[in-house]
Amino acid sequence: MKNRWWAAVAVLGVAGLTAATRPAPPPTAGAKNAPASVSASSGAPASARTPASARGPFDALAAIRDGYEAAPFPRRTTAGSIARGNLDARIDSLTGWVEHDRESGAEMRKPLVDTLLSRTQFFGTFSDFDRALALVEPPSARSRAADLDAWASVQSALHEFEAALAALAAAERMDGKPRTAALSTIHLALGMDLPNVLALRAGTAAEAPSFESLSALAAAQAALGRFDAADATYRRALAIYRDVSPFPVAWVEFQRGMMWAESAGLPERALPLYREAVSRLPGYVVASVHLSEIEAQTGAVESAVARLTALAEKVEDPEPSAALSRLLEASDPERARHYAEDARRGYESLLAKHRHAFLDHAAEFFAEAGKDPRRALALAEENLKLRATDRAYLLAIRCARAAGNANRACALAKMAGEGRPSVPLAAMRGEVSKSCPGT
């Protein structure tokens, strides 16, 4: 199963995707005012912000105990199909402002970039990466701090972390404002300085508990292996969520499921959480893929194949096709080859355009359905150099074993070291070390 980088990158942006309020239509040329439903500072609808009256004191949330709890979110949200339509309409509206009014459109560029990246996060619309890139400019002598922030957000989403960090540093020098939230998000994605990230986010959540601050704190807790505490913090975030958009709810349930399945090694706990995410947002691509994979492991292969087939025919993301090719290899090899070839074309195109962003996903594909384990290992090693996280080590070791390179698997297991929070990585290191020299 595959972790998505933007699942950890867009903690704050996700809460801004309130789809209950349909945005204004694209403006006519010469219009001077931004849509009333859009915050001038963040681009998020004003209704997405948690009202102070709904937050309550932080201590009041302590009634939610640490530990796993799979009860679904109790309140109704906007239907997923309507939410998707509203998101698309919001993008169209912001695009209209950018294209038709040079003066006001400049202010709408960053909100449009953020919303494009969010649509990609949920619906695998990878062409939105190209649109987002076209809206930001590389740092130059003319760059303003806001321009650098926008550039950094796109570079971060594309795993160009060095470029993102350099842009944020330049923006800080320019206006003197710390980019603490953006930096901690990148550090989290890189697996760097995690105790400090946790401390910063815990302080923010204690001072101003909100859906955004609590979700950010939970992600840091999960990265450090504090799974029970993270699950409880995610549920605290949902407990004070008062909007009707399904996006934040689906996102949190997916994050919880991914934590339990991929970090804690308890996929049975992830199953109801993935189901809740897909129920709230049926077009949520990566959540649907993860759900299908666990369903197939528990014997519900027909359901998994049906869900993936529906996705593979209409999304840009090659992951549903890759998963289908694995599931169908034994029962329908011809269809499996068809979907494998679709996935191969997709990953080749994505690697050519945005290599760093898709190293890990492509490595997983070539290690299995793509049937090129040597290439998979090369991609996984390149990904490991980019960010030496638990998942990157686990992927590299798996690819080394798929390529029949036992010596490299042993070396990678040793490099990973002990004491990492990932339960699957610890299990893999233990398994590999049994056949390593000197053990």
Secondary structure in CASP SS format (residue, H / E / C, confidence):
PFRMAT SS
TARGET T0000
AUTHOR 0000-0000-0000
METHOD secondary structure of the structure
MODEL  1
M C 1.00
K C 1.00
N C 1.00
R C 1.00
W H 1.00
W H 1.00
A H 1.00
A H 1.00
V H 1.00
A C 1.00
V H 1.00
L H 1.00
G H 1.00
V H 1.00
A C 1.00
G C 1.00
L C 1.00
T C 1.00
A C 1.00
A C 1.00
T C 1.00
R C 1.00
P C 1.00
A C 1.00
P C 1.00
P C 1.00
P C 1.00
T C 1.00
A C 1.00
G C 1.00
A C 1.00
K C 1.00
N C 1.00
A C 1.00
P C 1.00
A C 1.00
S C 1.00
V E 1.00
S C 1.00
A C 1.00
S C 1.00
S C 1.00
G C 1.00
A C 1.00
P E 1.00
A H 1.00
S H 1.00
A H 1.00
R C 1.00
T C 1.00
P C 1.00
A H 1.00
S H 1.00
A H 1.00
R H 1.00
G C 1.00
P C 1.00
F H 1.00
D H 1.00
A H 1.00
L H 1.00
A H 1.00
A H 1.00
I C 1.00
R C 1.00
D C 1.00
G C 1.00
Y C 1.00
E C 1.00
A C 1.00
A C 1.00
P C 1.00
F C 1.00
P C 1.00
R C 1.00
R C 1.00
T C 1.00
T C 1.00
A C 1.00
G H 1.00
S H 1.00
I H 1.00
A H 1.00
R H 1.00
G H 1.00
N H 1.00
L H 1.00
D H 1.00
A H 1.00
R H 1.00
I H 1.00
D H 1.00
S H 1.00
L H 1.00
T H 1.00
G H 1.00
W H 1.00
V H 1.00
E H 1.00
H H 1.00
D C 1.00
R H 1.00
E H 1.00
S H 1.00
G H 1.00
A H 1.00
E H 1.00
M H 1.00
R H 1.00
K H 1.00
P H 1.00
L H 1.00
V H 1.00
D H 1.00
T H 1.00
L H 1.00
L H 1.00
S H 1.00
R H 1.00
T H 1.00
Q H 1.00
F H 1.00
F H 1.00
G C 1.00
T C 1.00
F C 1.00
S H 1.00
D H 1.00
F H 1.00
D H 1.00
R H 1.00
A H 1.00
L H 1.00
A H 1.00
L H 1.00
V C 1.00
E C 1.00
P C 1.00
P C 1.00
S C 1.00
A C 1.00
R C 1.00
S C 1.00
R C 1.00
A H 1.00
A H 1.00
D H 1.00
L H 1.00
D H 1.00
A H 1.00
W H 1.00
A H 1.00
S H 1.00
V H 1.00
Q H 1.00
S H 1.00
A H 1.00
L C 1.00
H C 1.00
E C 1.00
F H 1.00
E H 1.00
A H 1.00
A H 1.00
L H 1.00
A H 1.00
A H 1.00
L H 1.00
A H 1.00
A H 1.00
A H 1.00
E H 1.00
R H 1.00
M H 1.00
D H 1.00
G C 1.00
K C 1.00
P C 1.00
R C 1.00
T H 1.00
A H 1.00
A H 1.00
L H 1.00
S H 1.00
T H 1.00
I H 1.00
H H 1.00
L H 1.00
A H 1.00
L H 1.00
G C 1.00
M C 1.00
D C 1.00
L H 1.00
P H 1.00
N H 1.00
V H 1.00
L H 1.00
A H 1.00
L H 1.00
R H 1.00
A H 1.00
G H 1.00
T H 1.00
A H 1.00
A H 1.00
E H 1.00
A C 1.00
P C 1.00
S C 1.00
F H 1.00
E H 1.00
S H 1.00
L H 1.00
S H 1.00
A H 1.00
L H 1.00
A H 1.00
A H 1.00
A H 1.00
Q H 1.00
A H 1.00
A H 1.00
L C 1.00
G C 1.00
R C 1.00
F H 1.00
D H 1.00
A H 1.00
A H 1.00
D H 1.00
A H 1.00
T H 1.00
Y H 1.00
R H 1.00
R H 1.00
A H 1.00
L H 1.00
A H 1.00
I C 1.00
Y C 1.00
R C 1.00
D C 1.00
V C 1.00
S C 1.00
P H 1.00
F H 1.00
P H 1.00
V H 1.00
A H 1.00
W H 1.00
V H 1.00
E H 1.00
F H 1.00
Q H 1.00
R H 1.00
G H 1.00
M H 1.00
M H 1.00
W H 1.00
A H 1.00
E H 1.00
S H 1.00
A C 1.00
G C 1.00
L C 1.00
P H 1.00
E H 1.00
R H 1.00
A H 1.00
L H 1.00
P H 1.00
L H 1.00
Y H 1.00
R H 1.00
E H 1.00
A H 1.00
V H 1.00
S H 1.00
R H 1.00
L C 1.00
P C 1.00
G C 1.00
Y C 1.00
V H 1.00
V H 1.00
A H 1.00
S H 1.00
V H 1.00
H H 1.00
L H 1.00
S H 1.00
E H 1.00
I H 1.00
E H 1.00
A H 1.00
Q H 1.00
T C 1.00
G C 1.00
A C 1.00
V H 1.00
E H 1.00
S H 1.00
A H 1.00
V H 1.00
A H 1.00
R H 1.00
L H 1.00
T H 1.00
A H 1.00
L H 1.00
A H 1.00
E C 1.00
K C 1.00
V C 1.00
E C 1.00
D C 1.00
P C 1.00
E H 1.00
P H 1.00
S H 1.00
A H 1.00
A H 1.00
L H 1.00
S H 1.00
R H 1.00
L H 1.00
L H 1.00
E C 1.00
A C 1.00
S C 1.00
D C 1.00
P H 1.00
E H 1.00
R H 1.00
A H 1.00
R H 1.00
H H 1.00
Y H 1.00
A H 1.00
E H 1.00
D H 1.00
A H 1.00
R H 1.00
R H 1.00
G H 1.00
Y H 1.00
E H 1.00
S H 1.00
L H 1.00
L H 1.00
A H 1.00
K H 1.00
H C 1.00
R H 1.00
H H 1.00
A H 1.00
F H 1.00
L H 1.00
D H 1.00
H H 1.00
A H 1.00
A H 1.00
E H 1.00
F H 1.00
F H 1.00
A H 1.00
E C 1.00
A C 1.00
G C 1.00
K C 1.00
D C 1.00
P H 1.00
R H 1.00
R H 1.00
A H 1.00
L H 1.00
A H 1.00
L H 1.00
A H 1.00
E H 1.00
E H 1.00
N H 1.00
L H 1.00
K H 1.00
L H 1.00
R C 1.00
A C 1.00
T C 1.00
D H 1.00
R H 1.00
A H 1.00
Y H 1.00
L H 1.00
L H 1.00
A H 1.00
I H 1.00
R H 1.00
C H 1.00
A H 1.00
R H 1.00
A H 1.00
A C 1.00
G C 1.00
N C 1.00
A H 1.00
N H 1.00
R H 1.00
A H 1.00
C H 1.00
A H 1.00
L H 1.00
A H 1.00
K H 1.00
M H 1.00
A H 1.00
G C 1.00
E C 1.00
G C 1.00
R C 1.00
P C 1.00
S C 1.00
V H 1.00
P H 1.00
L H 1.00
A H 1.00
A H 1.00
M H 1.00
R H 1.00
G H 1.00
E H 1.00
V H 1.00
S H 1.00
K C 1.00
S C 1.00
C C 1.00
P C 1.00
G C 1.00
T C 1.00
END
